């Protein structure tokens, strides 16, 4: 299962993607959170 969306804050939008079962009460593994470096460093650098 994959869920994608955006979160708005301060007039800007942040895109996100959740891969796996986001509704599981206790996920079998810890999640991985990856953030790019901000302006000037696009997400392709990941």
Backbone as ProteinMPNN parsed JSONL, in Angstrom:
{"seq_chain_A": "XXXXXXXXXXXXXXXXXXXXXXXXXXXXXXXXXXXXXXXXXXXXXX", "coords_chain_A": {"N_chain_A": [[0.846, -1.169, 0.0], [0.598, 2.196, -0.861], [0.619, 5.581, 0.004], [0.2, 8.9, -0.942], [0.651, 12.445, -0.588], [0.18, 15.929, 0.336], [1.295, 18.35, 2.73], [0.323, 21.372, 4.056], [1.877, 24.334, 5.235], [2.6, 27.425, 6.59], [2.157, 28.73, 4.168], [3.459, 27.163, 2.329], [3.993, 23.966, 0.684], [4.578, 20.589, 1.569], [5.545, 17.585, 0.19], [4.687, 14.146, 0.65], [5.239, 10.576, 1.026], [3.946, 7.501, 1.968], [4.888, 4.256, 2.402], [3.743, 1.039, 2.687], [1.786, -0.472, 5.335], [0.083, 1.899, 6.727], [-1.886, 1.954, 8.602], [-1.546, -0.006, 10.457], [-1.639, -1.175, 13.809], [0.679, -1.694, 15.308], [3.515, -1.333, 13.788], [5.673, -3.683, 12.118], [8.336, -2.979, 11.793], [10.662, -0.265, 12.368], [9.961, 3.011, 11.086], [11.397, 4.682, 8.181], [12.624, 7.865, 7.75], [13.198, 10.248, 5.381], [14.733, 13.213, 4.482], [15.264, 15.853, 2.219], [17.929, 18.228, 1.48], [16.874, 20.816, 1.423], [16.241, 24.115, -0.014], [17.864, 24.393, -3.127], [18.995, 21.889, -3.064], [17.776, 19.311, -4.512], [15.221, 16.693, -4.275], [16.113, 14.566, -5.816], [18.69, 14.054, -5.114], [18.69, 12.218, -3.114]], "CA_chain_A": [[0.0, 0.0, 0.0], [1.327, 3.461, -0.926], [-0.22, 6.766, 0.163], [0.929, 10.13, -1.216], [-0.125, 13.649, -0.34], [0.929, 17.124, 0.7], [0.952, 19.019, 3.98], [0.534, 22.814, 3.918], [2.284, 25.039, 6.448], [3.269, 28.692, 6.322], [2.024, 29.087, 2.764], [4.243, 26.234, 1.511], [3.52, 22.586, 0.722], [5.572, 19.527, 1.632], [5.034, 16.338, -0.366], [5.099, 12.958, 1.388], [4.811, 9.255, 0.545], [3.996, 6.44, 2.968], [4.904, 2.95, 1.747], [3.456, 0.018, 3.685], [0.486, -0.372, 5.989], [0.105, 3.027, 7.667], [-2.961, 1.794, 9.581], [-1.225, -1.096, 11.383], [-1.517, -0.66, 15.171], [2.086, -1.803, 15.706], [4.284, -1.722, 12.607], [6.688, -4.683, 12.436], [9.671, -2.376, 11.738], [10.689, 1.183, 12.544], [9.879, 3.723, 9.805], [12.538, 5.458, 7.706], [12.242, 9.222, 7.382], [14.261, 10.844, 4.567], [14.487, 14.617, 4.164], [16.317, 16.425, 1.377], [18.659, 19.316, 2.119], [16.212, 22.115, 1.355], [16.409, 24.858, -1.263], [19.148, 24.207, -3.793], [19.369, 20.474, -3.05], [16.505, 18.657, -4.816], [15.007, 15.349, -3.745], [16.828, 13.585, -6.628], [19.985, 13.778, -4.483], [18.551, 11.077, -2.213]], "C_chain_A": [[0.897, 1.239, 0.0], [0.335, 4.609, -0.852], [0.663, 7.984, -0.09], [0.036, 11.325, -0.933], [0.782, 14.828, -0.064], [0.414, 17.658, 2.029], [1.282, 20.491, 3.796], [0.899, 23.422, 5.265], [3.016, 26.314, 6.05], [3.217, 29.113, 4.869], [2.816, 28.199, 1.817], [3.656, 24.839, 1.632], [4.703, 21.63, 0.76], [4.913, 18.248, 1.156], [5.526, 15.175, 0.485], [4.59, 11.7, 0.705], [4.989, 8.27, 1.695], [3.905, 5.127, 2.209], [4.735, 1.896, 2.831], [2.089, 0.26, 4.296], [0.53, 0.705, 7.065], [-0.955, 2.89, 8.753], [-2.68, 0.684, 10.591], [-1.038, -0.537, 12.791], [-0.077, -0.693, 15.686], [2.876, -2.259, 14.485], [5.392, -2.709, 12.984], [8.108, -4.111, 12.458], [9.559, -0.872, 11.959], [10.628, 1.869, 11.183], [11.198, 4.42, 9.468], [12.012, 6.812, 7.269], [13.415, 9.84, 6.635], [13.862, 12.258, 4.183], [15.612, 15.118, 3.273], [16.878, 17.671, 2.045], [18.024, 20.68, 2.04], [16.458, 22.81, 0.03], [17.815, 24.663, -1.84], [19.634, 22.774, -3.807], [18.096, 19.662, -3.262], [16.434, 17.232, -4.27], [15.714, 14.277, -4.56], [18.176, 13.218, -6.009], [19.901, 12.617, -3.498], [18.845, 9.827, -2.995]], "O_chain_A": [[1.848, 1.318, 0.777], [-0.671, 4.614, -1.56], [1.749, 8.095, 0.48], [-1.188, 11.232, -1.026], [2.001, 14.739, -0.21], [-0.74, 17.448, 2.401], [2.404, 20.828, 3.418], [0.319, 23.081, 6.296], [3.953, 26.271, 5.253], [4.13, 29.781, 4.383], [2.842, 28.457, 0.614], [2.909, 24.553, 2.568], [5.703, 21.833, 0.071], [3.852, 17.865, 1.65], [6.649, 15.203, 0.988], [3.646, 11.739, -0.083], [6.049, 8.213, 2.317], [2.955, 4.905, 1.457], [5.504, 1.865, 3.791], [1.328, 1.103, 3.822], [0.965, 0.449, 8.188], [-0.927, 3.636, 9.732], [-3.488, 0.452, 11.49], [-0.352, 0.47, 12.962], [0.333, 0.201, 16.428], [2.902, -3.451, 14.179], [5.987, -2.586, 14.055], [8.995, -4.698, 13.078], [8.497, -0.282, 11.762], [11.19, 1.356, 10.215], [12.007, 4.707, 10.35], [11.056, 6.891, 6.498], [14.511, 9.948, 7.186], [12.786, 12.479, 3.627], [16.783, 14.842, 3.535], [16.355, 18.118, 3.065], [18.597, 21.64, 2.555], [16.843, 22.167, -0.947], [18.815, 24.756, -1.127], [20.602, 22.467, -4.502], [17.4, 19.35, -2.295], [17.439, 16.649, -3.863], [15.908, 13.17, -4.058], [18.745, 12.178, -6.343], [20.931, 12.084, -3.087], [18.791, 8.728, -2.445]]}, "name": "protein", "num_of_chains": 1, "seq": "XXXXXXXXXXXXXXXXXXXXXXXXXXXXXXXXXXXXXXXXXXXXXX"}
